[in-house]
Amino acid sequence: MPSRSSGVAVAAGLALLVVLAGCASPVAELPATEPASEAETEPATTTGGASPTTTGPTATTAEPTATTPSGTPTATPTAVADRRSPWGDEPIVVAVRDTAGTGREWTPLVEEATAYWEASAERFAGFPVDYAVRPDASNPDLIVEFVDTVPVCEGADDAAGCAPLIEDRRQITRPETVYVRTGFSDDSTVRIIEHELGHTLGLRHDDAPQEIMAGRSVLFTEPRLNATERAFPWDDADFTVYVDVANASDPAGAREQVRHALEYYEDDAPGMPTNITFTRVDNASDAEIAVRSVGTSPCGSGAASCREIRGWDPDGDGAIETYSQLRVSLVDLDTDAVAWHTGYWLAYGFGAEADADKPPPFRDASYEEVRSEWWT
């Protein structure tokens, strides 16, 4: 019996492979200009200068390229020595099974992958190969089976695919089965099939072409809702929070203000999820939400506060699908305005990007209302 190779393993808890493509870059954004009091002709704080060109989350993602397990790109040798195909000279009949019951049209993706090896096998495997993809074949040589979970394969518990490593015709017991996990984009699915078919041609993870055969690769999921399209863009409503207001003019007062903002959401703020909880942590690196008074502003000229959001982009569309971190920066604020600015950005982070969707205290608040005890 041939050994089975898992090909590419998925990082726990992510719909991506080990090379992580989807950690989004932070985005700074300003709240609406803070209104002036009736005694002032200019706003107390303004956005000032040029506004950021980004109006929502953006993401930086890697292109789907393969790497070795160490993350170092590997050169692709030009060819291997000629050898005979373990499958013989006849076309390899490939059946397609949708065991997961997705109803998705898998056959064109299998055909694309087999076409790749028909054009490339002689160079990389040392022999030509011909495939006949017949989805419902009753006596196939090979089955490409699409499953929700790939069977445990060479110790990999969360693999994207698994196939027998076939180096000799005596290893083959027809039909052999290639398992491919569902849930990935078309391009990534083709990449998985190509990788697993490579194992059935005798290629290992250190063989060429490394963009196909490397054991770790960037894969993307099927399209998902962007964070800005979701009612609640986090995995859950239990948040770890770090607060550092040492740079505030009145640190004790600022801490109290931040506490009021957090309690406002724990007490079921209007229009917000009703199960939000906060747990204080001592290190910013451990926090999903961080609120800081800053000495050097990242917010732009004249801005009183801003936010940065990081998140995951598993479908590779350039937009965050799930938030993982919210960072609120408070700049030279009056102590009694700290709660409002903190609460404003918490509402944004909880899915209310538009002011009209935020709780009432954050809609068209006047100068006095910003500094009031609006949380009561």
N, C-alpha and C positions, 0 to 999 in steps of 0.2 A: 504493500500500500504506500502511496506517496505521502510525504509529510505535507501538512497544510501550512500556508504562509498567510499571515494576517495582513501583510502589505502595509497598511497605514492605520495607526491607532488614534482614537479620538481622546482629547483631553477631557477629564471628568467634568461634567456639569456644563460643557459647552457643545454647541452644535458645529464646532470647528475642529480641525485636526490640530496636532500639537503646535505647529507654527501658527501663532495666534494672529489672525487677520481681522480686525474689527474693534481694536481698542481705539476709541475715538478721541480726537484731540479736543482740548477744552475750548469753549466758546465764551467770550465775554459779551455781555449785553447790558444795556442800561434801562432802568425803569423810565417811565414817562417823566418829563420835567416836573420837579416838585413845585407845587403851586406857591405863589407868594402870599404873604399875609396882606390884609387890606392896607396896612401901613407902608408897604413896600412897593416900589415901582418895578423892581426886578425880582425874579424868583430867588428864594434863599439859596437853592442849589440848582444848577442846570446841567444838562448833558454837556454843553460846551464843545467847541472844536468840531472836528469831523466825526460824525457818528460811525460806528462800526458798519462795515458793509454786510456782515452776516446778520440775518434776522432770526435764525434758528440754529439748531444743532448742526454741526458739520462733522464729518468723520474722515480720518485718514486711514486707508486700508492698503495692505500689500496686494500686489497682483498675485494671482494663483500660481506661484512658482514652487518648485520642489527644493528641499534641502536635505542634507544628511541628518541623522539624529542629533549631531552636534550643532547643526545650524549652519555649517560651512558648505557653500556651493561646491559641487564636485564636477570636474571636467568629464565630458562624455567621450569615451574612446570612439574611434571611427568604425570599427567592425570587430567581429569575432571570426574564428576559423570556421570553415564550412563543416557541417555535420548533417546527419540525417534527422528528419523530423520523427519524433516518437509517435506521432499521430498517423504516419504513413503518407501516401501520395494523394489520397482521395480528399475531397473537401471535408472539412470538419463541420458536421451538422450541429447547429447551435439552436437549442430551444430556449424559450423565454417563459418564465413563470412569475406571475404576480402573486406570490404567496401571501404578501401583506394585504392584498385586496384593495389596493389604492385606486384601481381603475385608471391609473396614469398610463399613457402610451409609452412603453419602455422600448419597443422594438427598434425605432429609429436610433435610439441612443446606443443600443447594442450593435446595430449596423455601422454606426460611426466608429465605434471602438474596433470592430473587426476590420473595417477598412484601413484603419491606421496600421494594424499589424500585417495586413496583406501587402502594404506598401513598405513596411519597415522590418519585417521578421528576418529576411535574408541578411540584412546588414547586422542586426543586433543579436539574433538567435542563431544565425549560421545556416539557415535553411528557409526556403520559401514556404508560405502557408496560404491556404485558400479556405474560406469559410462559406457555408451556406446557412444563413439565418432563416430558420423555419420555426416561428414561434410555437406552433402546436405540434411539432414533430413527435411521433410516437416512439421512435427509436433513435434519439439523438446521441451524438458522441459527447456532447457537453450541454449542460443546462446552466443558464444564467438566471439565478433565482433572487428575486427582490423581496427582502424581509425587513421586518421592524427591528429585529435584533440579530446581529450576526452571531452564529454559534461560536463558543469560545475556541480560539484559534491560536495555537502557539503561545498560550498564556495571556493573550490580549483580551481583556474583558469587555472592551468597548471599541471594537474595530469597525472601520467603515466598510471593509470587505474581507473576504477570505477565499483562498483558492488552493488546490493541490499544487505542489511543486513537482512538476513532471519533467524528468530528465532522461527517462528510458521508457520504451514502449511497454515493457513488462510491468510498469507501475500503473498502467491505465486499466481501470475497470469501468467500462461504459455503462451508463453515462456518468461522467464526472460532473461535479457541481461547483459552480462559482457563486458565492453568496455576496450580495451587494445590499447595503443598508439603504433604505428609503429616506426621504426627507431632504436630500441635497438638490441643488440646482441642476439643470441639464448639463452644463459644462462640467461641473464637479462630478456628476454621476458618470459621465463619459470617461473622465480621468480615472475614477475608481475601477471601472470595467477594464480600461486599457491596462492598468496596473495588474489586476488580477489575471487577465489573459496572459500577461507577460510571464507570470509564474507557471501557467500551464504550458508555456513554451520553454521552460527550464531556466528562466531568468530569476536572479535573486536581487535583494535590495541594494547590493553594491555593484550591480551590473548596469551597463548603459542600456537605454538612455536614462540618465538620472532624473530628468524632468518628469519621467513616467514611473520609474522603478524605485525611487527613493522611498524609504520607509515612512517618512513624514512629509506632509504636503499641505498646502493651503487649500481648503475646500470651503464652499459657501452653501448655505441652506437654500431651500426654496424661498421665494419672496415672503417677507413678513411685514406686518404693520409697523410703520415708523413710530418712534416714541411719541411724536406730536399728534399721531392719529389714534393713540390709545387713551382710554379713560384714565388709566393709572400706569405710568411707564416704568414701574419697578417690579422686581420679582415678588416682593412682599412689602407689608406696611410696618415692619418692625425695624427701626432705624437706630444705628449707632451714631452718636453725635459728639463732636469735639468743639469746644468753645474756647477761644483765646481772645480776650478783649483787653489784654495788658496795655496795648497802645491807645486805648480810649482815654479821653480826658478824665473820666470818672469810671475806672474799671468795675468797682462794686455796683454802681448804678447801671452800667451797661450789661453786666451779667444778669442783673435782675430783669432788665428789659428783654434780654434773650429768653429768659425763663418764661416770661409772660407770653412771648410769641410761640414757644414750644407747647405750653399748656393750652393755648388757644386751639391748636390742632388736635391735641390729645382729647380735648373736650368736644370733639365732633364739630369742627368749623363748618358752616353752611356750604354745601356743594362739594365738600371734600370727603374722602373715605372716612368711615366711622370707626376704624380699628387702628388708627395710627398710634404707635408708641415710640418713645425715645429712650435710649439707654446711653448715659454719658460714658465716654472713654477718655483715657488720659493721653492718647497718642493720635495725632491727625491721620497717620497711616492706617489706623484701625477703624477710622470713621467713614461712614457713608455720607454723612453731612458734616461739614465743618463751617463754623461761623467765626470770622476773624475781624478784628479791627486792624487795619493795615497802616504801616508807616509809609510804604511806597505803594502808590495806587496802581493797580492793573486796569482801572476802570475807564480811563480816558479823561480828558480835561474837564474839570468841573463836576464830574459825576459823584454823587453821594454814596452809591453802592453799585455793585454788579455781581454777576454770578458766573461760574464756570461749571460746565457739566461734562462729565465723561460717561461713556457707555459702550455697549457692544453693538457691532454691526455684522451679525452673522450671515446675512444674505448678500453682503458686499455691494450694496447699492449706494454707499457713500453717506447714508444717514443712520443715526443711532436708532436702534430698535428697543433697547432696554437701558435705562440709566443705571449706573453703578456708583457714581459719586456726584455730589452737589457741593460746591464751594462758594460761600457767600462772603464777599469782601465789603467791609464797612469803612467809609472814608470820611474822617473829620466830621462825624455826625454830632449834632446835639444829643445829649444822653437820652432825652425823652423822645427822640426819633428812631432810636436803635430798634425797638420792637417792631415798628411799622416796616422798616426796610428789611428786617429779617423775615417777617411774616410775608412780605410781598414776594420774596424770592422762594420761600418755601411753597407758596401757592403755585408759582411757576413750575418748580420741581415736581410737584404732585400732579401735574397735568393741566393746569390752568394757564396756558401760555398767554392767551388774550386777557386783557384787563377785565373785559365784560364777563369772563368766566370765573374770575377770582371771587372770594368771599366779599361781602359788601364793604368792609373797611378799606379795601384796596381798589375801589372803583371811584375815580375822580375825587380823591381825598383832598381836602383843603390843607393849607399850611397848619392850621390849628388842629384839624382832625388827625394829621400825621403825628402830632405831638400829644394827642389826647390819650386817655385810657380806653382805647377803642376795643380792647379785648374783653371788657366787662359786659 
